């Protein structure tokens, strides 16, 4: 739509500002994620992004396909549509030896009878993706699937920051670019910590985490996972360039992040040097690779060499050997986490692996022990390949002693003696004595002061241990009873292995002042983070935010029924039971009361500007895919006084339905006689009232 065709001055101004902000923000994204050269602070970027989002809510007809607001997600996809690839996504033949690479080179040269040049690339350990652009705009993202067809994950692909939504420069009308979606190590570690905090099983490796993140039904959640794309293949009609290397160079001119690791050579010895070099250097990469891909550079030679039914004959993947050692199982410790989950840890005979000495490795859970049929004294295979943490991958049963006893998971908590309970809906086993089990208490204290919770940084670095061991802090409310006199001179004796003598640590004046200042500042932390901080089992950061905004304050949440709780998006029956259980315990209610008296924030400060009361008192379900992110539809409802609910009941007043609305919801709505309206009808409803 040209702005010259817009007669309303306010609309014309909005349209022009939307265009201006979209161009400016996309350039800043490019500077940050492609050039690694940000020109704007995070705060200023967020301010501009919020301005654009608000304009798009008010004028959804002016939102551009490449709008950066799509980076934050919001679309809900109940089922990923299967799409046939225009060009099959073949796999690569693998090799593990230089001899096989030499044989590959002989086959290639015998097929073309002329000089051959190769391109060597890192083999990223992630999820294969195909991305289609039309007229410079990203229109579709498809997983590899079975190579013939894959899943349409476009909405999730749009959230990946280093994938351009609109291209720059002189690009073809249509083309396809392929690559790998990976999860960086730092984000993988953060994600697993978050999962462990709420009692969920962590991902086994970054590849699994990337795959799971790309198939999340809520693209807003995918956006939080910090995925990255590494692109390595360009195909389509009328693309300039006669070589693979030239085509990769084109991607940079169109706005894609290029790889500075791609290497071109016509020499086998240089290929081997490249492989050996990266076999060592990969340990310092911020993401996983599991090998090197070697491709014939000339596109004409690629056509001459051709394909098998499964693989291109002009490319091969050299796979790095995972470093593996064997070590005997000496004993098993059972560790109790903050949420009570009990994790078995194998104590091993120290063994050198990938530059470190390994003494311990997790056995994950009871199911893991049973799957490997682990016995006491077994010799365990341990690998560290591209993994960050050593992992047990098998058992050398040939070395098992005839009288070795099978490992049976313990029945009682190793810390407090309580009977252990199996966690419903997962493979975890936990200690239910959350209020009196020492490691759970300390875990809750540490969680409470953590960065994403109350952020009392001055209480880090072992200070919690000192407070707990001296009896000053037994629950989170005790933090707010600490005083200068209680803390000054507090000491703890620790062993110092280097000096072989005990060392005394004590709180001096400056330390005490910093602790009390941090505690005081924490009183201004918003309700949603306080709710996350108090440590309700299975209530993570995202769930706490949704609960805080839905119920508004702690009293409403504490008095909510299971049915009311499950009306909140992403809160299922198991999480609801956990919340009800928490507030049914008198000791927890006493802690909340004391925290209230300490003036913590127990009321939501979420204040998206209210524009009217047109929907006041109405309970509305939003379902399906819309022209704008679903969260924006919900925001519009809230800003006009309505209440978003996730499930249909007799109390539902309207259903706002987009494309792909769930059929079960539609049947239930029709049965209950609940009006089903679309985006335009919602806007009219607001205008009429």
C-alpha positions as CSV (number, residue, x, y, z in Angstrom):
1,X,0.0,0.0,0.0
2,X,1.4,3.4,-1.0
3,X,1.1,6.1,1.6
4,X,-0.2,8.5,-1.2
5,X,-3.4,6.4,-1.2
6,X,-4.0,7.0,2.5
7,X,-6.2,10.0,2.9
8,X,-6.4,10.0,6.7
9,X,-3.5,12.1,8.0
10,X,-3.1,10.1,11.2
11,X,-3.1,6.8,9.3
12,X,-0.6,8.2,6.8
13,X,1.7,9.3,9.6
14,X,1.4,5.9,11.3
15,X,2.2,4.1,8.0
16,X,5.3,6.2,7.3
17,X,6.5,5.7,10.9
18,X,6.0,1.9,10.7
19,X,8.0,1.8,7.5
20,X,10.7,4.0,9.0
21,X,11.0,1.9,12.2
22,X,11.0,-1.4,10.4
23,X,13.9,-0.3,8.2
24,X,15.8,1.2,11.1
25,X,15.3,-1.8,13.4
26,X,16.2,-4.3,10.7
27,X,19.4,-2.4,10.1
28,X,20.2,-2.5,13.8
29,X,19.5,-6.3,13.9
30,X,21.9,-6.7,10.9
31,X,24.6,-4.6,12.6
32,X,24.3,-6.7,15.8
33,X,23.8,-10.3,14.6
34,X,25.6,-10.2,11.2
35,X,28.3,-7.6,11.5
36,X,28.8,-8.0,15.3
37,X,29.0,-4.2,15.4
38,X,26.0,-2.8,17.3
39,X,25.2,0.9,16.9
40,X,22.4,1.1,19.5
41,X,22.0,0.2,23.1
42,X,19.7,-2.7,24.0
43,X,17.5,-0.2,25.9
44,X,17.1,2.2,22.9
45,X,16.5,-0.8,20.6
46,X,13.7,-2.1,22.9
47,X,12.1,1.4,23.1
48,X,11.9,1.6,19.3
49,X,10.7,-2.0,19.0
50,X,7.9,-1.2,21.6
51,X,6.9,1.9,19.6
52,X,6.6,-0.2,16.4
53,X,4.7,-3.0,18.2
54,X,2.1,-0.5,19.6
55,X,1.7,1.1,16.1
56,X,1.1,-2.3,14.6
57,X,-1.5,-3.2,17.2
58,X,-3.4,0.0,16.4
59,X,-2.8,-0.3,12.6
60,X,-2.4,-4.0,11.8
61,X,-3.1,-3.4,8.1
62,X,0.2,-1.5,7.8
63,X,2.5,-4.2,9.3
64,X,5.2,-5.2,6.9
65,X,6.1,-8.8,6.2
66,X,9.7,-8.2,7.4
67,X,8.6,-6.4,10.6
68,X,11.2,-7.1,13.4
69,X,8.2,-7.6,15.8
70,X,8.0,-11.1,14.3
71,X,11.4,-11.9,16.0
72,X,9.7,-12.2,19.4
73,X,7.2,-14.7,18.1
74,X,3.7,-15.1,19.4
75,X,2.1,-17.5,16.9
76,X,0.7,-20.8,18.2
77,X,0.9,-23.8,15.9
78,X,-0.9,-26.9,17.1
79,X,0.4,-29.0,14.2
80,X,3.2,-28.4,11.8
81,X,2.2,-28.8,8.1
82,X,4.1,-31.2,6.1
83,X,5.7,-29.6,3.0
84,X,7.4,-31.3,0.0
85,X,10.9,-30.0,-0.8
86,X,11.3,-28.5,-4.2
87,X,14.8,-30.0,-4.2
88,X,15.3,-33.1,-2.1
89,X,17.4,-32.6,1.0
90,X,19.9,-35.4,0.7
91,X,22.2,-36.6,3.5
92,X,26.0,-36.8,3.2
93,X,28.1,-39.9,3.1
94,X,30.3,-40.1,6.2
95,X,33.9,-41.1,6.6
96,X,36.2,-41.3,9.6
97,X,39.6,-41.8,7.9
98,X,42.0,-39.9,5.7
99,X,42.2,-43.0,3.5
100,X,38.5,-42.7,2.6
101,X,38.9,-39.0,1.8
102,X,41.7,-40.0,-0.6
103,X,39.4,-42.6,-2.2
104,X,36.7,-39.9,-2.5
105,X,39.2,-37.6,-4.2
106,X,40.2,-40.4,-6.7
107,X,36.5,-41.1,-7.6
108,X,35.8,-37.4,-8.1
109,X,38.9,-36.9,-10.4
110,X,38.1,-40.0,-12.4
111,X,34.6,-38.7,-13.0
112,X,35.6,-35.2,-14.3
113,X,39.1,-35.9,-15.7
114,X,40.4,-32.4,-14.9
115,X,41.7,-30.3,-12.0
116,X,39.3,-30.3,-9.0
117,X,39.0,-27.6,-6.3
118,X,37.3,-28.3,-3.0
119,X,35.6,-26.2,-0.4
120,X,35.9,-27.3,3.3
121,X,33.3,-26.2,5.8
122,X,32.5,-26.9,9.4
123,X,29.9,-29.6,9.9
124,X,27.5,-28.0,12.4
125,X,25.8,-30.3,14.9
126,X,22.3,-29.1,14.8
127,X,19.0,-29.3,12.8
128,X,19.0,-29.0,9.0
129,X,16.8,-26.3,7.7
130,X,15.7,-25.0,4.3
131,X,14.7,-21.3,4.0
132,X,12.9,-20.0,1.0
133,X,12.9,-16.3,-0.1
134,X,10.6,-14.6,-2.7
135,X,11.3,-11.1,-3.8
136,X,13.7,-10.6,-1.0
137,X,11.3,-11.7,1.8
138,X,11.5,-14.8,3.9
139,X,8.4,-16.8,3.1
140,X,9.0,-20.3,4.4
141,X,11.2,-22.4,6.7
142,X,11.1,-26.2,6.3
143,X,12.9,-28.9,8.4
144,X,14.7,-31.7,6.6
145,X,12.2,-34.4,7.6
146,X,12.8,-37.5,5.5
147,X,14.6,-35.5,2.8
148,X,11.6,-35.5,0.5
149,X,9.3,-33.5,2.7
150,X,9.6,-31.8,6.1
151,X,7.7,-29.7,8.6
152,X,6.8,-26.0,8.0
153,X,8.4,-24.2,10.9
154,X,8.3,-20.7,9.3
155,X,7.0,-18.9,12.4
156,X,9.8,-20.3,14.5
157,X,12.5,-19.6,11.9
158,X,11.4,-16.0,11.8
159,X,12.4,-15.6,15.5
160,X,16.1,-16.5,14.8
161,X,18.0,-13.3,14.9
162,X,20.7,-13.9,12.4
163,X,18.3,-15.0,9.6
164,X,17.2,-11.9,7.6
165,X,13.5,-11.3,7.1
166,X,14.2,-9.0,4.2
167,X,17.3,-9.0,2.0
168,X,19.4,-6.2,0.7
169,X,21.4,-5.8,-2.5
170,X,20.8,-7.5,-5.9
171,X,19.1,-10.9,-5.1
172,X,17.2,-13.3,-7.4
173,X,13.4,-13.3,-7.4
174,X,13.3,-16.7,-5.7
175,X,15.9,-19.0,-4.1
176,X,16.5,-21.4,-1.3
177,X,19.2,-21.4,1.2
178,X,20.1,-24.3,3.5
179,X,21.9,-24.6,6.7
180,X,21.9,-25.8,10.3
181,X,20.1,-24.4,13.3
182,X,22.2,-24.7,16.4
183,X,21.9,-23.7,20.1
184,X,25.1,-22.0,21.5
185,X,26.7,-23.6,24.5
186,X,25.9,-20.7,26.9
187,X,22.2,-20.8,26.1
188,X,22.1,-24.6,26.3
189,X,23.6,-24.5,29.8
190,X,21.1,-21.7,30.9
191,X,18.2,-23.7,29.5
192,X,19.2,-26.9,31.3
193,X,19.6,-25.0,34.5
194,X,16.0,-23.6,34.1
195,X,14.6,-27.1,33.3
196,X,16.4,-28.6,36.4
197,X,15.1,-25.8,38.6
198,X,11.5,-26.8,37.8
199,X,12.1,-30.5,38.1
200,X,12.2,-31.3,34.3
201,X,14.7,-33.5,32.6
202,X,17.5,-31.5,31.0
203,X,18.3,-31.9,27.3
204,X,21.0,-34.4,26.5
205,X,23.0,-32.1,24.2
206,X,22.6,-28.8,22.3
207,X,21.5,-30.6,19.1
208,X,18.5,-32.1,20.9
209,X,17.8,-28.7,22.5
210,X,17.8,-27.0,19.1
211,X,15.6,-29.6,17.6
212,X,13.0,-29.3,20.4
213,X,13.1,-25.5,20.3
214,X,12.5,-25.4,16.6
215,X,9.4,-27.6,17.0
216,X,7.8,-25.7,19.9
217,X,4.2,-24.8,19.3
218,X,4.6,-21.3,20.7
219,X,7.0,-19.2,18.6
220,X,7.4,-16.7,21.5
221,X,9.0,-19.6,23.5
222,X,11.3,-20.4,20.5
223,X,12.4,-16.8,20.4
224,X,13.7,-17.1,23.9
225,X,15.9,-20.1,23.1
226,X,18.6,-18.0,21.4
227,X,19.0,-20.2,18.4
228,X,21.5,-19.4,15.6
229,X,21.6,-20.3,11.9
230,X,24.7,-21.3,10.0
231,X,24.0,-21.4,6.3
232,X,26.1,-23.3,3.8
233,X,24.2,-24.0,0.5
234,X,22.4,-21.8,-2.0
235,X,20.2,-23.2,-4.8
236,X,17.6,-22.0,-7.3
237,X,17.2,-20.7,-10.8
238,X,19.2,-17.8,-12.3
239,X,21.6,-17.5,-9.4
240,X,24.9,-16.0,-10.5
241,X,28.3,-17.7,-10.0
242,X,29.8,-20.9,-11.3
243,X,31.1,-22.2,-8.0
244,X,29.8,-23.1,-4.6
245,X,32.3,-20.7,-3.0
246,X,31.1,-17.8,-5.2
247,X,27.5,-18.5,-4.2
248,X,28.4,-18.5,-0.5
249,X,30.0,-15.1,-1.0
250,X,26.7,-13.8,-2.5
251,X,24.9,-14.6,0.7
252,X,26.9,-12.0,2.5
253,X,26.0,-9.3,0.1
254,X,22.3,-10.1,0.6
255,X,22.5,-9.6,4.3
256,X,23.3,-13.1,5.6
257,X,26.1,-13.7,8.2
258,X,29.0,-15.4,6.5
259,X,31.4,-17.9,7.9
260,X,35.0,-16.9,8.2
261,X,36.0,-20.6,8.5
262,X,35.2,-21.8,4.9
263,X,38.4,-22.9,3.2
264,X,39.1,-23.4,-0.5
265,X,41.9,-25.7,-1.8
266,X,42.9,-28.2,-4.5
267,X,45.3,-30.0,-2.3
268,X,44.5,-33.1,-0.2
269,X,47.3,-32.4,2.3
270,X,45.7,-29.0,3.0
271,X,42.3,-30.7,3.5
272,X,43.9,-33.0,6.1
273,X,45.6,-30.0,7.8
274,X,42.2,-28.2,7.9
275,X,40.6,-31.3,9.5
276,X,43.3,-31.8,12.1
277,X,43.3,-28.1,12.9
278,X,39.6,-28.0,13.6
279,X,39.6,-31.2,15.5
280,X,41.5,-29.3,18.1
281,X,40.0,-25.8,17.7
282,X,36.4,-27.0,17.9
283,X,36.8,-27.3,21.6
284,X,36.9,-23.6,21.9
285,X,33.9,-22.9,19.6
286,X,30.7,-21.5,21.2
287,X,28.6,-24.2,19.5
288,X,29.0,-27.8,18.5
289,X,30.5,-29.2,15.3
290,X,31.0,-32.9,14.7
291,X,33.1,-32.9,11.6
292,X,34.2,-31.2,8.3
293,X,32.3,-31.2,5.1
294,X,34.3,-31.4,1.8
295,X,32.5,-30.3,-1.4
296,X,33.6,-30.0,-5.0
297,X,33.6,-26.3,-5.7
298,X,32.6,-26.2,-9.4
299,X,28.9,-26.4,-10.0
300,X,29.4,-27.9,-13.4
301,X,31.6,-30.6,-12.0
302,X,29.0,-31.3,-9.3
303,X,26.5,-31.9,-12.1
304,X,28.9,-34.2,-13.9
305,X,29.6,-36.3,-10.8
306,X,25.9,-36.5,-9.9
307,X,24.1,-38.2,-7.0
308,X,23.2,-41.6,-5.5
309,X,19.7,-42.2,-4.3
310,X,20.6,-40.8,-0.9
311,X,23.8,-38.7,-1.2
312,X,25.5,-36.3,-3.6
313,X,28.7,-38.0,-5.0
314,X,30.5,-34.6,-5.0
315,X,30.5,-34.1,-1.2
316,X,31.5,-36.1,1.8
317,X,31.5,-35.5,5.6
318,X,34.5,-36.4,7.7
319,X,33.2,-37.1,11.2
320,X,35.4,-36.4,14.2
321,X,35.9,-39.4,16.5
322,X,34.2,-38.8,19.8
323,X,36.8,-39.1,22.6
324,X,35.9,-42.2,24.6
325,X,37.4,-43.7,27.7
326,X,36.5,-46.5,30.0
327,X,36.5,-46.1,33.8
328,X,35.2,-48.4,36.6
329,X,32.2,-47.3,38.7
330,X,33.4,-46.8,42.2
331,X,30.2,-45.7,43.9
332,X,27.1,-43.6,43.5
333,X,26.1,-40.4,45.2
334,X,22.5,-39.2,45.2
335,X,22.2,-35.4,45.1
336,X,19.0,-33.6,46.1
337,X,18.2,-30.4,44.2
338,X,16.2,-27.3,45.0
339,X,12.9,-28.9,43.8
340,X,13.6,-32.2,45.6
341,X,14.6,-34.1,42.4
342,X,17.1,-36.8,43.3
343,X,19.9,-37.2,40.7
344,X,22.3,-40.2,40.9
345,X,26.0,-39.3,40.2
346,X,28.6,-41.9,39.3
347,X,32.0,-41.7,41.1
348,X,34.6,-42.9,38.7
349,X,38.2,-43.8,38.8
350,X,39.9,-40.6,37.6
351,X,40.5,-40.7,33.9
352,X,41.9,-38.2,31.3
353,X,39.4,-37.2,28.6
354,X,39.5,-34.3,26.1
355,X,41.9,-32.2,28.1
356,X,40.3,-32.7,31.5
357,X,40.3,-35.3,34.3
358,X,36.9,-36.9,34.7
359,X,36.0,-38.2,38.2
360,X,32.2,-37.9,38.1
361,X,29.4,-38.2,35.6
362,X,25.6,-38.0,35.9
363,X,23.5,-41.2,35.7
364,X,20.5,-38.9,35.1
365,X,17.6,-40.9,36.7
366,X,16.3,-44.4,37.4
367,X,15.3,-44.9,33.8
368,X,18.8,-44.2,32.6
369,X,20.3,-46.8,35.1
370,X,17.7,-49.4,34.0
371,X,18.2,-48.7,30.3
372,X,22.0,-49.4,30.5
373,X,21.5,-52.2,33.1
374,X,24.3,-50.7,35.3
375,X,25.8,-52.9,38.0
376,X,28.1,-51.9,40.8
377,X,31.7,-52.2,39.7
378,X,30.8,-51.9,36.0
379,X,33.3,-50.4,33.6
380,X,31.5,-47.4,31.9
381,X,32.1,-45.9,28.5
382,X,32.4,-42.1,28.8
383,X,32.5,-39.7,25.8
384,X,33.0,-36.0,25.5
385,X,32.9,-35.6,21.6
386,X,31.2,-32.3,21.0
387,X,29.6,-32.3,24.4
388,X,30.3,-29.8,27.0
389,X,29.9,-32.3,29.9
390,X,31.2,-35.8,29.9
391,X,28.4,-38.4,29.5
392,X,28.1,-42.1,30.1
393,X,27.2,-43.8,26.8
394,X,27.4,-47.5,27.6
395,X,28.7,-50.4,29.7
396,X,31.5,-52.8,29.0
397,X,29.7,-55.9,30.1
398,X,32.6,-58.1,29.1
399,X,34.4,-56.8,32.2
400,X,31.5,-57.3,34.6
401,X,32.1,-59.6,37.5
402,X,29.8,-62.6,37.8
403,X,28.6,-61.6,41.3
404,X,28.1,-57.8,40.5
405,X,24.9,-56.4,41.9
406,X,22.5,-54.4,39.8
407,X,22.1,-50.8,40.8
408,X,18.8,-50.2,42.5
409,X,17.6,-46.6,42.9
410,X,17.3,-45.6,46.6
411,X,13.9,-45.5,48.3
412,X,14.6,-42.8,50.9
413,X,16.1,-39.3,50.7
414,X,19.8,-39.4,51.4
415,X,19.6,-36.1,53.3
416,X,16.5,-36.2,55.4
417,X,15.3,-39.9,55.3
418,X,11.9,-39.1,53.8
419,X,10.3,-41.7,51.5
420,X,11.0,-40.7,47.9
421,X,8.1,-40.1,45.4
422,X,8.0,-40.6,41.7
423,X,7.4,-37.3,39.9
424,X,4.1,-37.4,38.0
425,X,4.5,-36.9,34.3
426,X,8.3,-37.3,34.2
427,X,11.0,-39.8,35.0
428,X,12.2,-37.9,38.0
429,X,12.1,-39.2,41.6
430,X,12.0,-36.5,44.3
431,X,12.0,-35.9,48.1
432,X,8.6,-34.5,49.1
433,X,10.0,-33.0,52.4
434,X,10.6,-29.6,50.8
435,X,10.3,-27.6,54.0
436,X,12.8,-29.5,56.1
437,X,15.2,-31.2,53.7
438,X,18.5,-29.3,54.1
439,X,19.7,-29.2,50.4
440,X,16.2,-28.2,49.4
441,X,16.2,-25.4,51.9
442,X,19.6,-24.2,50.8
443,X,18.6,-24.6,47.1
444,X,15.5,-22.4,47.7
445,X,17.7,-19.8,49.4
446,X,20.1,-19.7,46.5
447,X,17.3,-19.7,44.0
448,X,15.6,-16.8,45.8
449,X,18.7,-14.5,45.5
450,X,19.6,-15.5,42.0
451,X,19.8,-13.1,39.1
452,X,16.5,-13.9,37.4
453,X,14.7,-13.9,40.8
454,X,15.5,-11.3,43.5
455,X,19.0,-10.6,42.2
456,X,20.6,-10.1,45.6
457,X,24.2,-10.3,44.2
458,X,25.8,-9.4,47.5
459,X,24.7,-12.7,49.0
460,X,26.5,-14.9,46.5
461,X,29.9,-16.6,46.7
462,X,29.2,-19.0,49.6
463,X,27.5,-16.5,51.9
464,X,24.3,-18.5,51.9
465,X,26.2,-21.4,53.5
466,X,27.5,-19.1,56.3
467,X,24.1,-17.8,57.0
468,X,22.5,-21.2,57.0
469,X,25.2,-22.9,59.0
470,X,25.0,-20.2,61.7
471,X,21.2,-20.6,61.9
472,X,20.4,-17.0,60.7
473,X,18.5,-18.0,57.6
474,X,16.3,-21.1,57.5
475,X,13.8,-19.9,54.9
476,X,13.5,-17.0,52.4
477,X,11.6,-14.7,54.8
478,X,14.6,-14.8,57.2
479,X,16.6,-12.7,54.8
480,X,14.5,-9.7,55.7
481,X,15.1,-10.1,59.4
482,X,18.9,-9.8,59.0
483,X,20.5,-6.8,60.7
484,X,23.9,-5.2,61.0
485,X,24.5,-6.6,64.4
486,X,23.6,-10.1,63.4
487,X,25.9,-10.1,60.4
488,X,29.0,-8.2,61.6
489,X,31.8,-10.6,62.5
490,X,30.0,-13.7,61.4
491,X,32.6,-16.2,60.5
492,X,33.2,-19.6,58.9
493,X,36.2,-21.9,58.8
494,X,37.0,-23.6,55.5
495,X,39.8,-25.9,54.6
496,X,42.5,-24.6,52.3
497,X,44.1,-27.5,50.4
498,X,46.9,-25.5,49.0
499,X,48.1,-24.2,52.3
500,X,47.0,-27.3,54.2
501,X,45.6,-25.4,57.0
502,X,42.1,-24.0,57.8
503,X,41.1,-20.5,56.7
504,X,38.7,-18.3,58.6
505,X,36.3,-16.0,56.5
506,X,34.4,-13.3,58.4
507,X,31.9,-10.6,57.5
508,X,33.4,-7.1,57.8
509,X,31.7,-3.7,57.8
510,X,31.7,-3.2,54.0
511,X,30.4,-6.8,53.3
512,X,27.5,-6.3,55.8
513,X,26.6,-3.0,54.3
514,X,26.5,-4.4,50.8
515,X,24.4,-7.4,51.9
516,X,21.8,-5.2,53.6
517,X,21.7,-2.8,50.7
518,X,21.1,-5.6,48.3
519,X,18.3,-7.0,50.5
520,X,16.7,-3.5,50.6
521,X,16.9,-3.0,46.9
522,X,15.2,-6.4,46.3
523,X,12.0,-5.0,47.8
524,X,11.3,-3.2,44.6
525,X,11.6,-6.4,42.4
526,X,8.3,-6.8,40.5
527,X,5.7,-9.4,41.5
528,X,6.3,-11.8,38.6
529,X,9.9,-12.2,39.7
530,X,9.0,-12.5,43.4
531,X,6.6,-15.3,42.4
532,X,9.3,-17.1,40.5
533,X,11.7,-16.5,43.4
534,X,9.6,-18.1,46.1
535,X,10.2,-21.4,44.5
536,X,6.9,-23.1,43.8
537,X,7.7,-26.5,42.4
538,X,7.3,-26.6,38.5
539,X,6.7,-22.8,38.3
540,X,9.5,-21.5,36.2
541,X,10.2,-17.9,35.0
542,X,7.7,-17.9,32.2
543,X,4.9,-19.5,34.1
544,X,5.4,-17.1,37.0
545,X,5.0,-14.2,34.7
546,X,1.8,-15.6,33.2
547,X,0.3,-16.3,36.6
548,X,1.2,-12.9,38.0
549,X,-0.4,-11.1,35.1
550,X,-3.5,-13.4,35.1
551,X,-4.3,-13.2,38.8
552,X,-2.9,-9.7,39.5
553,X,-1.8,-10.4,43.1
554,X,-0.7,-13.1,45.5
555,X,-4.0,-13.4,47.3
556,X,-5.9,-14.1,44.1
557,X,-3.4,-16.8,43.2
558,X,-3.3,-18.3,46.7
559,X,-7.1,-18.7,46.6
560,X,-7.4,-20.0,43.1
561,X,-8.9,-23.4,42.4
562,X,-7.3,-26.0,40.2
563,X,-9.8,-25.2,37.5
564,X,-9.1,-21.5,37.6
565,X,-5.3,-22.2,37.5
566,X,-5.6,-24.3,34.4
567,X,-7.3,-21.4,32.6
568,X,-3.9,-19.8,32.5
569,X,-2.0,-20.4,29.3
570,X,0.6,-23.3,29.7
571,X,-0.6,-24.2,33.2
572,X,-1.7,-27.8,33.1
573,X,-3.1,-30.1,35.8
574,X,0.2,-31.1,37.2
575,X,1.5,-27.6,37.6
576,X,-1.9,-26.5,39.0
577,X,-1.7,-29.3,41.6
578,X,1.7,-28.1,42.6
579,X,0.5,-24.5,43.1
580,X,-2.5,-25.6,45.2
581,X,-0.3,-27.8,47.3
582,X,2.1,-24.9,48.0
583,X,-0.6,-22.6,49.2
584,X,-2.2,-25.4,51.3
585,X,0.8,-25.5,53.6
586,X,0.6,-23.3,56.6
587,X,4.4,-22.8,56.7
588,X,4.4,-21.4,53.2
589,X,1.5,-19.0,54.0
590,X,3.5,-17.8,57.0
591,X,6.5,-17.1,54.8
592,X,4.3,-15.1,52.4
593,X,2.9,-13.1,55.2
594,X,6.3,-12.3,56.5
595,X,7.5,-11.2,53.0
596,X,4.4,-9.0,52.8
597,X,5.3,-7.4,56.1
598,X,8.8,-6.8,54.7
599,X,7.2,-4.8,51.8
600,X,8.0,-7.1,48.9
601,X,5.9,-6.6,45.7
602,X,3.0,-9.0,45.7
603,X,0.8,-7.2,43.2
604,X,1.3,-7.1,39.5
605,X,2.8,-3.8,38.1
606,X,2.0,-4.9,34.6
607,X,0.6,-1.8,33.2
608,X,0.0,-2.0,29.5
609,X,-1.9,1.2,28.9
610,X,-5.7,0.7,29.3
611,X,-7.4,2.4,26.3
612,X,-11.0,1.6,27.2
613,X,-13.6,-0.7,28.9
614,X,-15.3,-2.0,25.7
615,X,-14.5,-5.6,26.8
616,X,-14.8,-5.1,30.5
617,X,-16.1,-8.3,32.3
618,X,-15.8,-10.4,29.1
619,X,-13.9,-13.8,29.2
620,X,-12.4,-14.3,25.7
621,X,-10.5,-17.3,24.3
622,X,-8.0,-16.6,21.4
623,X,-7.3,-19.6,19.1
624,X,-5.6,-20.0,15.8
625,X,-3.1,-18.1,13.6
626,X,-3.7,-14.4,12.9
627,X,-2.2,-11.7,10.7
628,X,-0.4,-10.4,13.7
629,X,1.2,-12.3,16.6
630,X,-1.4,-13.9,19.0
631,X,0.1,-12.0,22.0
632,X,-0.9,-8.8,20.3
633,X,-4.5,-9.9,20.0
634,X,-4.4,-10.8,23.7
635,X,-2.8,-7.5,24.5
636,X,-5.6,-5.7,22.6
637,X,-8.2,-7.5,24.6
638,X,-6.5,-6.7,27.9
639,X,-6.1,-3.0,27.0
640,X,-9.8,-2.8,26.5
641,X,-10.7,-4.4,29.8
642,X,-11.2,-8.0,28.6
643,X,-9.8,-11.1,30.3
644,X,-7.9,-13.8,28.3
645,X,-8.7,-17.4,29.2
646,X,-7.1,-20.5,27.6
647,X,-10.0,-23.0,27.8
648,X,-13.6,-22.8,26.8
649,X,-16.3,-23.1,29.4
650,X,-19.9,-21.9,29.9
651,X,-18.4,-18.7,31.3
652,X,-16.6,-17.9,28.0
653,X,-18.2,-14.9,26.2
654,X,-16.4,-14.9,22.9
655,X,-13.8,-16.9,20.9
656,X,-11.6,-14.9,18.6
657,X,-10.6,-17.4,15.9
658,X,-7.9,-17.2,13.3
659,X,-6.8,-19.8,10.8
660,X,-6.2,-23.3,12.0
661,X,-8.4,-23.0,15.0
662,X,-8.4,-26.3,16.9
663,X,-11.4,-28.4,15.7
664,X,-12.2,-29.5,19.3
665,X,-12.5,-26.0,20.5
666,X,-14.8,-25.2,17.6
667,X,-17.1,-28.1,18.4
668,X,-17.2,-27.2,22.1
669,X,-17.9,-23.6,21.3
670,X,-20.8,-24.5,19.0
671,X,-22.2,-26.9,21.6
672,X,-22.2,-24.2,24.3
673,X,-23.5,-21.6,21.9
674,X,-20.4,-19.3,22.3
675,X,-20.0,-16.7,19.5
676,X,-16.9,-17.2,17.3
677,X,-15.5,-13.9,15.9
678,X,-12.5,-12.9,13.8
679,X,-9.9,-10.1,14.0
680,X,-12.1,-7.6,12.2
681,X,-15.2,-8.5,14.3
682,X,-13.1,-8.0,17.5
683,X,-12.1,-4.5,16.3
684,X,-15.8,-3.7,15.5
685,X,-16.8,-5.0,18.9
686,X,-14.4,-2.7,20.6
687,X,-15.5,0.3,18.4
688,X,-19.2,-0.3,19.0
689,X,-18.9,-0.6,22.7
